[in-house]
Amino acid sequence: MKDVLKIFLFVVMIITVFTFFSGPENKYGNPIFKYAKTSLNVRKYPELEAEVLRVLKPNERVIVYDSVVKGFALILNKDSTKYGWASKNYLQNNKLNKTQLQNISKHQEKVREDNVKIKKEKEKNRIPSMFVSDAKYYAHESVLKLLKSPSTADFGLWDEKAIKWNDGEYYGYTIKGYVDSQNGFGATIRTNYIVNIGKNRKGKIASSTPVFH
């Protein structure tokens, strides 16, 4: 029994020593120098959706393993410990020359300009959104301004209707409802109203003049 235990411990020791000295190179290959072809994301895992740890600059030299996982090369720290993953297709053996660097810079500037244009175009064409509750609030405010005794106003909230409305510039709702309030003689009367409430692309809110009927 003791001999079996000794043999078992010896095997465990051999495996431990082999694992310790083999290092990650045996799994990923030999470390070599590479240069980034362009601005290149270094990700936490060899996946396009993985978190970006840092961005390599064009011509930045890094140490990588010469094997790849799912098209990604493993980037090393200076002490040869694992750091992150970058696409093999954007790493090369030689540095970029001056002309190539200038072309990359021009391309990146054009991409930035295009992105700004796209963002402005999206903002220009964005349809403003408005909450129904906000539309009703502004509708009530518009109606109150036209009442003889606004302090006595009691809106028929449960019977109000909100219908989507826009005129190409303002987007919002047509609010239909009624309000009970006192007239100039102190008598409570019911007035039906309809009013358009909308918001434009700059965020400005406007209302039409309420129509009483």
C-alpha positions in Angstrom: 0.0 0.0 0.0 2.9 2.4 0.9 4.5 1.6 -2.4 1.4 2.4 -4.4 1.1 5.7 -2.5 4.7 6.6 -3.3 4.2 5.8 -7.0 1.0 8.0 -7.0 2.8 10.9 -5.3 5.7 10.6 -7.8 3.3 10.7 -10.8 1.6 13.8 -9.3 5.0 15.5 -8.8 6.0 14.8 -12.4 2.8 16.2 -13.8 3.1 19.3 -11.6 6.7 20.0 -12.7 5.8 19.4 -16.4 2.8 21.8 -16.1 4.9 24.5 -14.3 7.7 24.5 -16.9 5.6 23.9 -20.0 4.0 27.4 -19.6 1.4 28.9 -21.9 3.7 28.7 -25.0 2.9 25.0 -25.4 -0.7 25.8 -25.8 -0.5 28.9 -28.0 2.9 28.6 -29.7 6.0 30.7 -29.6 6.0 34.4 -28.7 6.9 36.7 -31.6 6.8 40.4 -32.5 4.0 41.9 -34.6 2.9 45.4 -35.6 -0.6 46.7 -35.7 -1.8 47.6 -39.2 -4.3 50.1 -37.9 -6.1 51.1 -34.7 -6.8 47.7 -33.3 -9.0 46.6 -30.4 -7.4 44.2 -27.8 -10.3 42.2 -26.3 -10.7 40.3 -23.1 -11.6 37.1 -24.9 -11.2 35.9 -28.5 -14.7 37.0 -29.4 -15.9 40.1 -31.4 -18.4 40.9 -28.6 -15.8 40.7 -25.8 -14.9 43.7 -23.7 -12.2 46.0 -25.3 -9.3 46.3 -22.9 -7.3 48.8 -25.0 -6.7 50.0 -28.5 -3.4 49.5 -30.3 -2.1 52.4 -32.4 -1.1 51.9 -36.0 2.5 50.6 -36.0 2.5 49.7 -32.3 4.7 46.7 -31.7 3.4 43.9 -29.5 4.4 40.4 -28.5 2.0 37.7 -29.6 1.9 33.9 -29.9 2.2 32.6 -33.4 -1.0 30.5 -33.1 -4.5 31.8 -33.2 -7.9 31.1 -31.6 -11.0 31.9 -33.7 -8.9 34.3 -35.8 -7.5 36.1 -32.7 -3.9 36.2 -31.6 -3.0 36.3 -27.9 -1.3 39.6 -26.9 1.4 39.4 -24.2 2.5 41.8 -21.5 6.2 42.7 -21.3 6.7 40.0 -18.6 5.2 37.4 -21.1 1.9 37.0 -19.1 -1.3 36.9 -21.1 -3.0 40.3 -21.7 -5.7 40.1 -24.3 -6.8 39.1 -27.9 -6.5 41.0 -31.2 -7.6 40.0 -34.7 -4.7 38.3 -36.5 -5.7 39.9 -39.8 -4.7 43.3 -38.5 -1.3 42.3 -37.3 1.8 42.0 -39.5 5.5 41.2 -39.3 6.8 44.6 -40.6 6.2 48.2 -39.7 4.1 50.4 -41.8 5.9 53.0 -43.9 5.3 56.7 -43.9 2.9 56.6 -46.8 0.9 53.8 -45.3 0.6 55.7 -42.0 -0.6 58.8 -43.9 -3.2 56.8 -45.8 -4.5 55.3 -42.5 -4.7 58.7 -40.9 -6.6 60.1 -43.9 -9.0 57.1 -43.8 -9.6 57.4 -40.1 -10.3 61.2 -40.5 -12.8 60.5 -43.3 -14.5 57.8 -41.1 -14.8 60.4 -38.3 -16.3 63.0 -40.7 -18.7 60.4 -42.1 -19.8 59.4 -38.6 -20.5 63.0 -37.7 -22.6 63.5 -40.9 -24.5 60.3 -40.2 -25.2 61.4 -36.6 -26.4 64.8 -37.8 -28.6 63.2 -40.4 -30.2 60.9 -37.9 -30.8 63.8 -35.5 -32.3 65.8 -38.3 -34.7 62.9 -39.2 -35.4 61.8 -35.7 -39.1 61.9 -34.9 -39.7 63.5 -31.4 -41.4 61.4 -28.8 -43.9 62.6 -26.3 -45.6 61.1 -23.3 -49.4 61.1 -23.3 -49.4 62.3 -19.7 -47.3 65.4 -20.8 -49.6 66.1 -23.7 -52.6 66.1 -21.4 -50.9 68.3 -18.9 -50.1 71.0 -21.5 -53.6 70.6 -23.0 -55.1 71.4 -19.6 -52.8 74.4 -19.2 -53.9 75.7 -22.6 -57.6 75.2 -21.6 -57.2 76.9 -18.2 -56.0 80.1 -19.8 -59.3 80.5 -21.6 -61.7 79.8 -18.7 -63.5 82.5 -16.7 -62.7 80.8 -13.4 -59.7 78.4 -13.9 -59.5 77.7 -10.1 -62.9 75.9 -10.3 -61.9 73.7 -13.2 -62.5 69.9 -13.0 -61.4 67.9 -16.0 -63.1 64.7 -17.0 -59.8 62.8 -16.9 -61.4 59.3 -17.4 -63.2 60.4 -20.6 -60.2 62.1 -22.2 -58.9 60.8 -25.5 -55.4 61.1 -26.9 -54.9 60.6 -30.7 -51.5 60.7 -32.3 -51.0 63.9 -34.3 -48.3 65.7 -36.3 -48.0 68.4 -38.9 -44.5 67.5 -40.2 -42.8 69.7 -37.7 -44.4 69.0 -34.4 -45.3 65.5 -33.2 -47.7 64.7 -30.4 -51.3 64.2 -29.6 -54.8 65.6 -30.2 -56.4 65.7 -26.8 -60.2 65.6 -26.6 -62.2 66.0 -23.4 -64.3 68.2 -21.3 -64.0 70.5 -18.3 -66.5 71.6 -15.7 -66.0 75.1 -14.4 -67.9 78.2 -13.3 -68.8 80.9 -15.7 -69.0 84.6 -15.0 -72.2 84.2 -13.1 -70.9 81.5 -10.8 -72.8 78.7 -12.5 -70.9 75.4 -13.2 -71.1 74.5 -16.9 -69.5 71.7 -18.9 -67.3 72.6 -21.9 -66.0 70.2 -24.5 -62.6 71.0 -25.9 -60.1 69.8 -28.4 -56.4 70.9 -28.6 -53.2 69.7 -30.4 -50.0 69.4 -28.3 -46.7 68.6 -30.0 -42.9 68.6 -29.7 -40.4 69.5 -32.5 -36.9 68.1 -33.1 -35.4 70.7 -30.9 -37.5 69.7 -28.0 -39.8 72.7 -28.0 -43.4 72.0 -27.0 -46.3 74.0 -28.5 -50.0 73.8 -28.5 -52.8 74.9 -30.7 -55.5 77.3 -29.4 -58.1 75.1 -27.7 -61.4 74.8 -29.6 -64.5 74.8 -27.3 -67.8 73.2 -28.4 
